[in-house]
Structure formats: C-alpha cells, structure tokens
Amino acid sequence: MGEPPTDAAIKKVRDRTVRYTVTMTLLALLAASVGLVSGVTDGVWKSAAPYAAYLLAATTAVLGFYKFANERAYKAQQDGEKLTLEQALKAESRRTSLLINGAMLGTAEKLRQLAGLSRTSKQTEIAAFRASIVSKVCDLVRSDAPRAAYFRVEDPYVRPRVMRCGPYIDSRNREDLFTSEFHEGVGLDQGVWELIDDGDAAVSNDTDTKIPAGWDTTKHRRYNSFVSVAVRANDVAFGMLTANTLEREGFTDSDIASVKVLARLLAAAEAMTASQRMGDSPAR
C-alpha cells in the first residue's frame, strides 16, 4: 500500500471565481453576437447559428458547474483552515494554562515554602528544589526527547571555579548522559563562564552551523539544539540551567522563555540559601 500524501503533496484549492466569471461573461457576449448575426444573415451562417449558440450555452453551463464546484471547495478549505487555527489556538491556550497553573505556579509555591524555612532546613531542601527545576524543564519544552541539567558552581566564592551537574539531570526518551565538567581557566569552553557571570542565555537550534563564541567547537555533540541560561543573583553566579534536543529547531521562543523563568526561580532559591555570604561575593 502506498504512503498517505503529506501536507506538502496536497494541492491547495485556489479561488478561481473571477476567472470563471470573466470567461462565462465572454461566452454570453459571444452567444448574443451569434444570435444577432443569425438574424441578419442567410445561408450557411444562419443554419450554423443554432448549433453555435447551443455549443456556447453548453460550454457556459459546464463552466458554471466548475465555478460552483470551485467555490464550494474553496469555502470548505477556508472553513477547514479556520477550524485548524481555532484548534491550534485552543491547544496553545490549554498549554499556557498548564504552564502557568501547573509548572510555574507549583514551582513558585515550592519557592515560597523554601523561603519560610530556617537556614539549616533551606540547605537541606535546596537539593530537592534544584532537581525539581531540572525536571520542569523537560516537562515544559515541546520536544519528545529533551535532556536537561543544572551545572552548579561548586563554590561561587572561590577562584578558580568548577562547575558540574552532579545529580541534577533529567531526560525523556534519551540514553545519552551529560559528561562535561567546566574548570575556570582550563579548556576550550570558557564561554560558559562569560555566560554565567555577565550573560543571560546562549541558544543554538542547529549546532552544526551555530555555536556561541567561546564555546568548544571541536566537541562531539549528539544533540542538535540547546539552550543554556545563567543562574545568577546579585552578581553571584551559581551556575547554568541547560537543555538540549536531538532534533534541529528543537526550541521555540516559548520554550526558551520557560527555561529563563525557571533559571530565575532557581537563582532566587540559591540566593536565599546563600544569603549570609552574598555580601562577601568576590569582585570581578
């Protein structure tokens, strides 16, 4: 059995109403001319005129049928496109509702609860909050196979710094693992330190053609799209929240915005936990 036609293979119906109307008008004028000629001539022309008029009338009728069919098909196509658009808008509305009422509201509630804990309890509970943030990244992006991690600076107040993801990883339908470690001043991936110290987000939806400046271009990457967002508060860089997908164009603007929001919530949690040392952050 053959494969079903793809969307690209299905021809769109064009509105040919004007073309059919003009042609039918010309045929009507021609039929009127034939009638006029048959009334003022004799011989062969007078005998042929009824047949010519019948032929023109039949052609006009056929064009009228095609005009009606075209108008009906075009209207059906327009109604279908409108219905598809409405369905897409409803689906996006449901996703936005889930995003706000589910993921973001739930995360904000966890942050509120964390804020009310003692300093000792905060240091205990912050690990669960970090893991929750990473899982939310995978929940919110639209890819079927996302992978996310929080690369955390082991001690933001000691130089040179080291950044590892440790247990803060999550994925959907993926078997590849995060293996990178970032050492300040060592290796080719020094761009990550610029990102977490002074930047906001680094994004590539095709790693074959675009890698941010200062990032290791020689590294073998199984993924084809990624987004990395700085986790920073009061000039203290706590780390980097990152996600990647196997497919190209893996992140929409909405996905990137969601990761940014989650990174800021994580930064707030980190700042609350480290609040007693925030004022002693090293000058850069």
QUICORDA-V665156 format. One record per run of one state. SS is the DSSP state (a for helix, b for strand, c for the rest). FROM is the first residue (numbers start at 1). TO is the last residue. If there is no record, write none. Layout:
# QUICORDA-V665156
ss=[SS	SS]
from=[FROM	FROM]
to=[TO	TO]
This chain:
# QUICORDA-V665156
ss=[c	a	c	a	c	a	c	b	c	b	c	b	c	b	c	b	c	a	c	b	c	b	c	b	c	a	c	a	c]
from=[1	17	41	44	116	119	141	146	154	162	165	169	172	182	184	186	187	191	199	201	205	225	234	236	246	253	274	275	279]
to=[16	40	43	115	118	140	145	153	161	164	168	171	181	183	185	186	190	198	200	204	224	233	235	245	252	273	274	278	284]
